[in-house]
Each structure stands twice: as C-alpha cells, then as structure tokens.
Amino acid sequence: MRVLVTGGAGFIGSHLCDALLARGDNVVCVDNMVTGSASNIAHLKNDPRFEFVMQDVNLPYDVGRVEYVFHFASPASPVDYMEHGIATLQAGSLGSFHSLELARKYSVKYLLASTSECYGDPLQHPQKETYWGNVNPVGPRSVYDEAKRFAEAATMAYLRYHRTDTHIVRIFNTYGPRLQLNDGRVISNFMKQALKGEALTVYGDGTQTRSFCYVADEVEGILRLGASDIHDPVNIGNPNEFTMLDCAQMVLKVTGSKSRIVFKPLPQDDPRQRCPDITKAREHLGWEPKINLEAGLKLSMDYFQKAIAALGEPVAVRG
Ligand code: UDP
C-alpha cells in the first residue's frame, strides 16, 4: 500500500511511519516541520519506500493516489499548541478537511489522530469513549481541544455523508524516544531536568494525574484500530495512572538523578485527572499496553541522553 501520514515527522507520526514501512507499506510523509523534526525521519532518508513532502496541511494539496490516509499533523504539546494557536485550530479544521477530501477522492480508509483532550477536565473517571467531556471552549487549551473535537465531527460527517471508511483514535499521554526535549511536556521536562541535574518542576501541588503510554504500544493500538471496522472513537492509552509527584519520583529512580523537586504554578485549565477506560480496545482490538512507565522510561534514556548531548549541554547523569 502507498500510505499518507500527515505529521509524519512528528513524535507519534514518525513512529507510525516506521511501523508502516516495517510491515511493507510505502509511506508518503507530509509535514511542514513547525513542530516536526528532521531528526525524527533522518534514518529514512535513503529508504526508496519513504517519500517526504514539505507541505502545510492547512492549504489544499494532493500527493497522488494513496491507499490509506492517517491524519496526524498538529502541534500536540500544550506549550506548542498554545504558541501556534491559530495554526492548531486550522490543522484540526482545514487540515482535517483537506486530508478527508483525499480519502474521499481515492475512496480509501482514513484514521484521525484525536486526543484525550476531547474530555477536557473530565468529570467522569476513568474516561470512557461515551463521555462527552468537560471542555472550556474559550480557555487557552481550547485551540487544541476544540480543534480536535471539530476534527472528530468532520470525520464522522465524512462517514455519514460520503461513506468514507473512517476511524478515530483518542490518544492519551504518550512518551518515548523522539519526544522533543523542548516541547514542555512533563516527561520531556522531567527527563531533561533529571539528566542535567536540574530541579524537576512540578506544576501545582503535583496531585493531578496522567496515564502514560509508551509509544510502541500506542502505535500498535493505532494500527489495530486502523485495520478494524470500528468507526466510533476508541481510547488508546495506558490505564496506569500516576500523580505528577509519582511521575517525578519515577524519573528520579530510573535516571538515578539526585535532582530536587520544586513547585511551579499550575497552568490554567490543567486537567485534574486523566485515565483511559480501554475496555473497548481490549474487547474489540485485542489490544492493551505491555510496557509500564518504569520500563518505558528506561527504554527512552538513551534517546534523552543523546538529545541533551546534541544540545552541547552537560549531562549530569549517565544511567
Ligand atoms: N507538568 C508538570 N511539570 C512540567 C510539565 C508539566 O508538573 O514541567 C504537569 C502539567 O501541569 C500537567 C501534566 O504535567 O498536569 C501533564 O502535562 P503535559 O504538558 O505533559 O500534557 P497534558 O496532559 O497536560 O496535555
């Protein structure tokens, strides 16, 4: 198959490109490199089955006939999507329409990368796919949350009106190699701080929770969903829930760092808790994550050490 991955130079997108190539597909990666990174796809440069197209998905485009469309293009970390707020709204709206149009034009399957942010600051816990969420439509996170909610609505509309064969994955916090050092996410911040011997910055009192999925598990779940006949959204995430203080302790343990923990203000509308109910993925896709946080952080150590070394800054801890 010739497969299109928008956002293929991003964190999850680039791992998806790898997995598709590994199963024998040809991959067209479309990215405008705003938050994507050349280093994420550098190892694919000489692979004749991999094509890179520098393109903003918010503008109309066509890459020729493809047999599957994965729409992953969007800034995704809170720091990135708040910096690129308008482009993020466009990636979920215009970007979704342009990629959906390609799937309709070529009559092929489509998979939207959606997000646990659709649940906002959830009042239901853990979150099932049937929960409609608690999103502040005018808060600073709305540029991402509402863009993805709109993208889900557009995807369902193409299913209903054009009979496009669509899928929607709701991705929960994911980490692993290629998580950008400077994207402000908690795992990249803590790993960088721990390895550099700097204080770990816990926002608020650190009792808020997240559930972290290792990227290889995430991609496996996405591929299973993409091969299924499920059109409604499916949560793919790791249901092991951690407070941010637990997470900081885990990073200190895995890195062997002696860094302190300091407390910083909690960002506005920061969700109190987040944990996927993955019953649907378990029952219908036979999927569940295999790699726990400790194991996943160990698997990520080498990447983070090299990424820090590439900055030319000292690494305090060599794991
Ligand atoms: N967080 C933190 N310290 C940091 C970065 C983030 O305590 O240096 C917290 C943040 O307030 C949130 C959680 O970690 O409660 C996850 O934040 P992240 O930006 O990784 O993703 P989110 O789940 O909020 O989209």
Residues whose N, C-alpha, C, O or C-beta is under 5 A from the ligand:
A	BS01	UDP	P78 G184 R185 V186 I187 N189 T201 V202 Y203 Q208 R210 M244 D270 P271
